[in-house]
Amino acid sequence: MADRVTATPEALSLLDRLSAKHGPLLLHLSGGCCDGSAPLCLPLGEFRMGGRDLCIGRVGGAPFCMADDTFEWWRNSQVILDVIQARGGGFSLEAPDGVRFTAKARLFTDGELTDLPDPTPATAMQEMP
């Protein structure tokens, strides 16, 4: 079974460094900024989830969430978390390091689409293994 979200080794390394410094993390992909490709990385519990937010999986131990309407755009794609050298304008934890997370996509195959897990409502995020 394919995962809805995965990460490059560089992104996983950065998540490890950030979680060592800030504790458990949350990644949230907004549909309104940077064409929806710049996930925010924040300390877990410091981002207020809305009733329409969904968690599509975990990457590097961190829940990866987005609003339900953003998920509709990504439904048929695997989200690949990566890191680029760039100054992001925002509150994401990686910004002071001169890098930012970015979300890339890979379309699922027809076979993968039939076997994908459903996203979890963000309100149930604490129960995700």
Backbone bond lengths (Angstrom), bond angles and torsions (degrees), N, CA, C in turn:
res aa  C-N    CA-C-N  psi(-1)  N-CA   C-N-CA  omega(-1)  CA-C   N-CA-C  phi
1 M - - - 1.450 - - 1.525 108.74 -
2 A 1.318 116.05 133.56 1.459 121.47 178.27 1.530 109.98 -79.09
3 D 1.310 115.19 149.75 1.463 120.51 174.04 1.519 109.06 -88.03
4 R 1.323 116.74 146.78 1.466 120.14 176.46 1.526 111.67 -72.26
5 V 1.331 117.06 -23.63 1.465 120.73 -179.93 1.521 108.66 -138.96
6 T 1.323 115.44 140.19 1.453 122.96 176.78 1.527 107.48 -143.10
7 A 1.321 117.53 -178.68 1.461 119.85 -176.97 1.523 110.37 -148.66
8 T 1.314 114.86 153.65 1.457 121.05 174.28 1.531 108.31 -75.74
9 P 1.331 117.32 160.86 1.468 119.38 176.19 1.533 112.40 -57.11
10 E 1.333 117.85 -35.79 1.470 121.09 178.68 1.527 111.44 -64.57
11 A 1.327 115.95 -41.14 1.473 119.39 178.85 1.521 110.69 -67.30
12 L 1.330 117.12 -41.04 1.467 120.00 178.37 1.521 111.57 -63.66
13 S 1.321 116.59 -39.56 1.467 120.56 177.83 1.529 111.03 -63.21
14 L 1.316 116.46 -43.50 1.465 120.13 178.62 1.527 110.68 -65.58
15 L 1.313 117.97 -40.55 1.464 120.46 176.71 1.525 110.92 -60.88
16 D 1.328 117.06 -40.38 1.471 120.53 177.64 1.525 111.00 -60.71
17 R 1.339 116.48 -45.87 1.474 120.29 -180.00 1.524 111.15 -63.85
18 L 1.325 116.01 -43.45 1.470 119.42 -178.44 1.524 111.73 -67.91
19 S 1.324 117.39 -39.02 1.469 118.49 179.97 1.527 111.12 -71.23
20 A 1.327 117.73 -30.24 1.471 119.89 175.83 1.528 110.17 -64.86
21 K 1.308 116.11 -32.64 1.466 120.85 -178.08 1.533 112.89 -87.53
22 H 1.344 117.02 -37.73 1.466 121.17 -170.59 1.523 114.66 -113.85
23 G 1.328 117.92 -5.37 1.457 120.27 -176.55 1.516 111.25 87.26
24 P 1.342 117.53 -163.75 1.464 121.16 -178.24 1.529 111.33 -56.82
25 L 1.331 114.65 143.82 1.459 120.87 -174.29 1.521 111.88 -118.08
26 L 1.333 114.70 164.93 1.459 124.28 173.54 1.521 107.20 -134.14
27 L 1.318 116.77 138.69 1.464 122.01 172.52 1.517 107.76 -112.87
28 H 1.344 116.18 132.77 1.463 120.34 179.48 1.523 108.78 -133.28
29 L 1.328 115.06 125.07 1.461 121.76 -179.58 1.516 108.65 -98.92
30 S 1.325 116.12 116.51 1.452 121.95 179.83 1.517 109.43 -91.36
31 G 1.297 116.82 144.41 1.456 120.39 176.65 1.513 112.32 -86.33
32 G 1.325 119.42 -2.62 1.443 120.60 -172.47 1.512 115.75 -105.57
33 C 1.314 119.24 -7.24 1.456 121.72 -174.04 1.516 110.33 -121.51
34 C 1.315 117.09 139.89 1.470 122.24 172.51 1.518 111.23 51.04
35 D 1.330 116.16 43.20 1.464 121.65 -176.36 1.525 111.96 56.45
36 G 1.322 116.72 25.31 1.449 120.40 177.73 1.515 113.88 72.85
37 S 1.334 117.43 23.69 1.465 118.80 -175.67 1.517 113.88 -111.79
38 A 1.325 118.87 3.99 1.460 121.44 -177.85 1.527 110.56 -115.32
39 P 1.327 117.19 91.48 1.465 119.05 179.33 1.525 111.46 -67.08
40 L 1.304 115.81 142.95 1.455 121.46 172.78 1.517 109.08 -84.27
41 C 1.318 117.13 137.95 1.458 123.06 174.09 1.520 106.80 -115.00
42 L 1.325 115.40 117.81 1.467 121.06 -174.64 1.527 109.56 -135.58
43 P 1.331 116.60 159.01 1.472 118.15 172.93 1.526 109.32 -60.41
44 L 1.307 116.15 136.87 1.456 121.46 178.47 1.528 109.01 -57.18
45 G 1.322 115.75 131.66 1.458 121.03 179.19 1.513 113.69 95.35
46 E 1.336 118.23 -8.15 1.463 120.30 -179.34 1.518 113.04 -102.37
47 F 1.313 117.42 8.28 1.462 122.03 175.82 1.510 107.21 -123.43
48 R 1.299 116.06 123.75 1.470 120.13 -177.84 1.525 109.26 -80.19
49 M 1.317 114.72 114.62 1.456 120.68 178.28 1.513 109.73 -78.22
50 G 1.333 115.26 141.60 1.445 120.87 176.68 1.522 111.40 -93.37
51 G 1.284 116.59 168.00 1.458 121.87 -179.62 1.516 113.40 -65.15
52 R 1.334 116.84 -16.36 1.457 120.65 -179.92 1.529 112.21 -100.45
53 D 1.333 118.37 0.97 1.461 120.93 -179.25 1.523 110.96 -77.21
54 L 1.329 114.33 141.92 1.464 122.61 179.18 1.517 109.05 -124.84
55 C 1.317 116.21 146.00 1.463 121.20 171.70 1.513 106.96 -104.83
56 I 1.328 115.99 124.61 1.468 119.97 -175.35 1.521 112.22 -97.32
57 G 1.323 117.22 -4.91 1.458 121.17 178.79 1.512 110.40 156.83
58 R 1.320 114.61 -166.94 1.461 121.22 177.83 1.509 108.67 -125.95
59 V 1.312 114.76 147.06 1.459 121.24 175.99 1.522 107.19 -137.28
60 G 1.318 116.44 125.35 1.453 120.11 -176.14 1.512 112.45 57.63
61 G 1.327 117.39 29.38 1.460 122.06 -178.89 1.512 114.59 85.85
62 A 1.332 118.21 -11.57 1.468 121.54 -176.71 1.527 110.73 -95.38
63 P 1.327 118.05 134.25 1.461 119.89 173.34 1.524 109.58 -61.16
64 F 1.331 116.44 140.14 1.462 122.45 177.29 1.519 106.82 -115.22
65 C 1.340 116.42 115.58 1.458 122.01 -170.69 1.523 111.50 -125.19
66 M 1.323 114.49 161.62 1.461 122.53 175.53 1.519 108.59 -161.88
67 A 1.331 116.51 162.70 1.462 120.65 177.21 1.521 109.28 -70.93
68 D 1.329 115.78 156.12 1.461 119.71 -177.67 1.525 113.07 -60.76
69 D 1.341 118.51 -35.16 1.466 118.65 178.68 1.533 111.52 -72.25
70 T 1.318 118.01 -30.46 1.464 120.80 173.80 1.528 109.11 -68.18
71 F 1.326 116.78 -40.57 1.458 120.28 178.26 1.525 111.48 -58.31
72 E 1.326 117.34 -35.82 1.469 119.22 179.47 1.532 111.22 -59.02
73 W 1.338 117.42 -33.87 1.464 120.89 177.54 1.526 111.36 -72.64
74 W 1.325 117.36 -30.92 1.460 123.02 -175.60 1.530 113.44 -99.40
75 R 1.310 119.08 -3.41 1.464 124.10 -171.24 1.532 113.07 -49.37
76 N 1.307 118.13 -40.75 1.465 122.23 -175.53 1.522 113.20 -96.42
77 S 1.325 116.73 10.77 1.464 121.29 -176.84 1.518 111.04 -125.74
78 Q 1.308 114.76 144.28 1.457 120.62 170.65 1.528 107.05 -83.50
79 V 1.318 116.93 128.85 1.453 121.45 175.96 1.527 107.95 -81.78
80 I 1.325 116.21 127.80 1.459 121.89 177.63 1.524 107.31 -114.76
81 L 1.326 116.07 109.57 1.457 121.19 179.25 1.524 108.73 -76.50
82 D 1.323 116.48 129.26 1.459 121.56 179.97 1.524 108.06 -136.32
83 V 1.328 116.40 176.22 1.458 123.27 179.53 1.521 107.75 -128.29
84 I 1.325 116.55 137.53 1.461 121.05 174.14 1.523 109.28 -127.52
85 Q 1.322 115.76 156.32 1.461 121.45 174.65 1.526 107.17 -79.22
86 A 1.301 117.33 108.17 1.463 122.05 -179.41 1.513 109.01 -171.28
87 R 1.277 115.47 150.45 1.458 120.94 173.60 1.508 108.36 -88.99
88 G 1.311 115.87 117.11 1.448 119.99 175.68 1.516 109.57 -93.04
89 G 1.298 116.29 144.23 1.450 120.27 176.97 1.511 108.90 -95.90
90 G 1.301 117.64 95.82 1.449 118.55 -178.81 1.507 112.00 176.53
91 F 1.302 114.53 -165.20 1.460 121.53 -174.14 1.521 112.81 -105.45
92 S 1.325 117.20 10.13 1.454 120.22 -177.45 1.526 109.83 -67.07
93 L 1.333 116.52 141.86 1.464 122.02 -171.99 1.525 114.75 -62.33
94 E 1.315 118.17 -24.05 1.462 120.00 -178.19 1.529 113.58 -82.19
95 A 1.317 118.55 -12.15 1.470 122.77 -174.68 1.535 114.17 -53.92
96 P 1.322 120.56 -42.88 1.473 119.57 -179.14 1.532 114.11 -62.85
97 D 1.339 117.49 -17.67 1.462 120.94 -179.33 1.522 112.85 -86.96
98 G 1.342 118.49 2.13 1.457 121.32 179.70 1.521 113.40 75.44
99 V 1.331 116.30 19.75 1.457 121.64 177.51 1.517 108.40 -130.19
100 R 1.322 114.85 167.90 1.462 118.40 172.63 1.510 108.98 -147.97
101 F 1.318 113.62 150.47 1.451 119.06 173.81 1.519 108.19 -74.02
102 T 1.308 115.71 149.00 1.451 121.51 173.85 1.522 108.12 -138.90
103 A 1.308 115.87 151.30 1.462 121.28 178.96 1.520 108.77 -107.82
104 K 1.318 114.69 123.70 1.460 121.47 174.51 1.517 107.66 -109.09
105 A 1.319 116.13 170.14 1.459 119.06 -176.27 1.523 111.50 -133.41
106 R 1.323 113.42 148.68 1.463 122.21 169.99 1.513 106.19 -133.54
107 L 1.332 117.24 126.44 1.459 119.72 178.68 1.524 110.05 -67.50
108 F 1.322 115.00 136.52 1.452 119.87 174.97 1.525 109.56 -70.33
109 T 1.318 116.01 150.26 1.464 120.25 172.74 1.526 107.97 -75.37
110 D 1.329 116.39 164.70 1.465 119.94 177.86 1.525 110.67 -57.74
111 G 1.334 116.82 -40.45 1.461 120.58 179.30 1.515 112.40 -64.26
112 E 1.333 116.87 -40.34 1.469 120.65 178.87 1.523 111.41 -66.18
113 L 1.329 116.98 -37.44 1.468 120.79 -177.43 1.523 112.46 -60.61
114 T 1.314 117.46 -31.65 1.466 119.82 -177.60 1.517 112.68 -77.51
115 D 1.347 116.80 -13.17 1.464 120.22 -173.10 1.530 113.30 -120.75
116 L 1.340 117.33 19.50 1.466 120.46 -177.06 1.521 112.61 -82.06
117 P 1.323 116.69 143.28 1.474 118.73 174.59 1.528 110.44 -71.88
118 D 1.308 116.07 149.30 1.457 120.59 174.81 1.521 109.13 -74.90
119 P 1.341 117.33 148.31 1.465 118.65 173.69 1.523 110.57 -65.84
120 T 1.318 115.48 158.25 1.461 122.55 -179.13 1.521 109.52 -105.43
121 P 1.332 118.95 134.22 1.471 118.73 174.89 1.534 109.81 -55.63
122 A 1.310 116.56 138.15 1.464 120.76 -178.12 1.513 112.27 -58.73
123 T 1.317 116.73 -27.12 1.464 119.60 179.70 1.523 111.02 -64.82
124 A 1.331 118.00 -20.56 1.456 122.09 178.86 1.530 111.00 -98.83
125 M 1.337 117.00 9.27 1.460 121.24 -174.89 1.518 112.55 -56.84
126 Q 1.312 118.78 -36.62 1.445 121.43 -178.36 1.518 111.12 -63.59
127 E 1.332 116.93 -21.51 1.460 120.58 -178.28 1.509 112.87 -90.05
128 M 1.350 118.23 -7.24 1.465 120.55 -178.78 1.516 109.14 -68.42
129 P 1.351 116.69 134.85 1.471 119.52 179.48 1.515 111.85 -68.51
